[in-house]
């Protein structure tokens, strides 16, 4: 565990040594703040009408849930940029051979790098959650649904990072890793869209759709099937990454 934390700390620190992490954080905060204030303005305009409706949606439904949904789409674009260099850049710089020759297991390397990238994404999730909690200064929130949205976004980013790490393991160039990750994530995001285009209903596409499971948890209905989907998804791609690194070690 100490080795994993050491690798994770090294990876996390390396992200902030370059301007990319700071730039991404700054741009994301600007975009999320703009979307947040837009939703607040929408709620303010609708409030006179909502007061006359029994059981009308509140701050959480009108502001928080759309905010986390928009954050998921934006982070689908951002995550490939953070994961593309994790292993691929080590291989290009010839430092992967040194890492593989060290007395650490491939599992420690992959999980350590996974947690390193995930650390930055956790900061982003925390900032979005704090932005939502600021609404408590002038109103009330459904804290249960806020927690569900936070959990949904966290599981989604863990899945994004897992597939991005795997693509970084198999790609020969960071750009290829980024585009491959984005392509896979976009496919999984729109997979169930085809279900409504015809009369046939595909249960396989329904289950594989990452958007469907994200929205199910986001709605506040935390189902074990949706949580298990993300756990299996993350575990599968981490194991595949470890196997790919095993192959690199054998070739050395």
C-alpha positions in Angstrom: 0.0 0.0 0.0 2.9 2.3 0.7 4.3 1.8 -2.8 0.9 2.6 -4.3 0.6 5.8 -2.3 4.2 6.8 -3.3 3.4 6.3 -7.0 0.1 8.0 -6.7 1.7 11.0 -5.0 4.4 11.2 -7.7 1.8 11.1 -10.4 -0.4 13.6 -8.7 2.5 16.0 -8.2 3.6 15.6 -11.8 0.2 16.8 -13.0 0.6 20.1 -11.1 4.2 20.6 -12.2 2.9 21.2 -15.7 0.5 24.1 -16.6 -2.0 21.6 -18.0 -3.6 20.7 -14.6 -3.8 24.4 -13.5 -5.2 25.4 -16.9 -7.9 22.6 -16.8 -8.9 23.5 -13.3 -9.2 27.2 -14.1 -11.2 26.7 -17.3 -13.5 24.1 -15.7 -14.2 26.4 -12.8 -15.1 29.2 -15.1 -17.4 27.1 -17.2 -19.0 25.4 -14.2 -19.5 28.8 -12.5 -21.2 30.1 -15.7 -23.5 27.1 -15.9 -24.3 27.3 -12.2 -25.2 31.0 -12.4 -27.3 30.4 -15.5 -29.3 27.7 -13.6 -29.7 30.0 -10.6 -31.1 32.7 -12.9 -33.5 30.1 -14.5 -34.7 29.1 -11.0 -35.2 32.8 -10.1 -37.3 33.4 -13.2 -39.4 30.2 -12.6 -39.8 30.7 -8.8 -43.1 32.8 -9.0 -44.7 30.0 -11.0 -43.3 27.2 -8.9 -44.8 28.6 -5.7 -48.3 28.0 -7.1 -47.6 24.4 -8.0 -47.9 21.7 -5.3 -44.9 19.5 -5.1 -42.9 21.7 -7.6 -39.2 20.9 -8.2 -36.8 22.8 -5.9 -33.3 24.1 -6.0 -31.8 20.6 -6.2 -33.8 19.5 -9.2 -33.5 22.7 -11.2 -29.9 23.7 -10.3 -27.9 20.9 -8.8 -28.9 17.9 -11.0 -28.4 19.8 -14.3 -25.1 21.1 -13.0 -23.7 17.6 -12.3 -25.1 16.4 -15.7 -23.3 19.2 -17.5 -20.2 18.5 -15.5 -20.3 14.8 -16.6 -20.3 15.8 -20.3 -17.5 18.4 -19.9 -15.4 15.9 -18.0 -15.9 13.3 -20.7 -13.9 15.7 -22.9 -11.3 16.5 -20.2 -10.5 13.1 -18.7 -8.7 11.8 -21.9 -6.3 14.8 -21.7 -5.4 13.8 -18.1 -4.9 10.1 -18.8 -3.3 10.1 -22.2 0.3 10.5 -20.9 0.1 8.3 -17.8 1.8 5.2 -19.3 2.2 6.2 -22.9 4.6 9.1 -22.1 6.7 6.9 -19.8 7.1 4.5 -22.8 8.0 7.3 -25.2 10.6 8.8 -22.7 12.1 5.4 -22.1 11.4 5.7 -18.4 8.9 2.8 -18.4 11.8 0.3 -18.6 13.3 1.9 -15.4 9.9 1.7 -13.7 9.4 -1.9 -14.7 12.9 -2.9 -13.5 12.2 -1.4 -10.0 11.1 -3.8 -7.2 7.4 -2.9 -7.5 4.6 -5.0 -9.0 2.6 -4.0 -12.1 -0.5 -3.9 -9.9 1.2 -1.2 -7.7 2.2 0.8 -10.7 -1.2 0.8 -12.4 -3.3 1.4 -9.2 -0.8 4.1 -8.1 -1.1 6.0 -11.4 -4.8 5.5 -11.4 -5.2 7.1 -8.0 -2.8 9.9 -9.0 -5.0 11.0 -11.9 -8.1 10.3 -9.8 -6.8 12.7 -7.1 -7.1 15.7 -9.5 -10.6 14.6 -10.6 -11.6 14.3 -6.9 -10.7 18.0 -6.5 -13.0 18.9 -9.4 -15.9 16.9 -7.9 -15.3 18.6 -4.5 -15.4 22.0 -6.1 -18.6 21.3 -7.9 -20.1 19.9 -4.7 -19.1 23.0 -2.7 -20.6 25.2 -5.5 -23.9 23.3 -5.0 -23.7 23.6 -1.2 -23.4 27.4 -1.5 -27.1 27.4 -2.3 -27.7 26.6 1.4 -26.9 30.3 2.1 -30.2 31.3 0.5 -32.4 28.2 0.4 -32.7 24.5 1.2 -31.4 21.5 -0.6 -32.3 17.9 -0.9 -29.0 16.7 0.6 -29.8 13.1 -0.2 -30.1 13.8 -3.9 -27.0 16.0 -3.7 -25.1 13.0 -2.3 -26.5 10.8 -5.0 -25.3 13.2 -7.7 -21.9 13.4 -6.1 -21.7 9.6 -6.0 -22.8 9.3 -9.6 -20.2 11.8 -10.8 -17.5 10.2 -8.8 -18.3 6.6 -10.1 -18.5 8.0 -13.6 -15.0 9.7 -13.3 -13.5 6.5 -11.9 -14.8 4.6 -14.9 -13.5 7.4 -17.3 -10.1 7.2 -15.6 -9.9 3.4 -15.8 -10.6 3.3 -19.6 -8.2 6.2 -20.2 -5.5 4.4 -18.3 -6.0 1.3 -20.4 -5.8 3.3 -23.6 -2.6 4.9 -22.4 -1.2 1.4 -21.9 -1.9 0.2 -25.4 -1.4 3.4 -27.5 1.9 4.4 -29.0 1.3 8.1 -28.8 -0.5 10.3 -26.2 -2.7 11.9 -28.9 -3.8 8.4 -30.1 -4.5 7.5 -26.5 -6.6 10.6 -26.0 -8.7 10.2 -29.1 -9.2 6.4 -28.4 -10.4 7.2 -24.9 -12.7 9.9 -26.1 -14.1 7.6 -28.8 -14.8 4.7 -26.4 -16.4 7.0 -23.8 -18.6 8.7 -26.4 -19.7 5.4 -27.7 -20.6 4.2 -24.2 -22.4 7.5 -23.6 -24.6 7.4 -26.7 -25.0 3.6 -26.8 -28.7 3.5 -25.7 -29.7 6.3 -28.0 -30.2 3.8 -30.8 -32.9 2.1 -28.7 -35.4 4.8 -29.3 -34.8 4.9 -33.1 -36.6 1.7 -33.8 -39.2 -0.6 -32.3 -36.6 -3.2 -31.1 -35.3 -2.9 -27.6 -31.7 -4.0 -26.9 -31.2 -5.0 -23.3 -27.5 -5.4 -24.0 -27.1 -1.8 -25.1 -29.2 -0.7 -22.2 -26.9 -2.4 -19.7 -23.7 -1.3 -21.4 -24.8 2.4 -21.6 -22.8 4.3 -19.1 -25.2 7.2 -19.4 -28.2 5.1 -18.3 -26.4 4.0 -15.1 -25.2 7.5 -14.3 -28.6 9.0 -14.6 -30.2 6.3 -12.6 -27.9 7.0 -9.6 -28.1 10.8 -10.2 -31.9 10.6 -9.8 -31.5 9.5 -6.2 -32.4 5.8 -6.8 -29.2 4.1 -5.9 -29.6 0.6 -7.2 -27.0 -2.1 -6.5 -27.1 -3.1 -10.2 -25.9 0.4 -11.2 -23.2 0.5 -8.6 -22.1 -3.1 -9.6 -21.9 -2.0 -13.2 -19.4 0.8 -12.4 -17.4 -1.5 -10.1 -17.2 -4.2 -12.8 -16.3 -1.6 -15.4 -13.5 -0.1 -13.4 -12.1 -3.5 -12.3 -12.1 -4.8 -15.8 -10.1 -2.0 -17.3 -7.7 -1.9 -14.4 -7.0 -5.6 -14.8 -6.6 -5.2 -18.5 -4.1 -2.4 -17.9 -2.1 -4.6 -15.5 -2.1 -7.5 -18.0 -0.8 -5.1 -20.7 2.0 -3.9 -18.4 2.8 -7.6 -17.6 3.3 -8.0 -21.4 5.7 -5.0 -21.4 7.7 -6.4 -18.5 8.0 -9.8 -20.2 9.4 -8.1 -23.3 12.0 -6.3 -21.3 
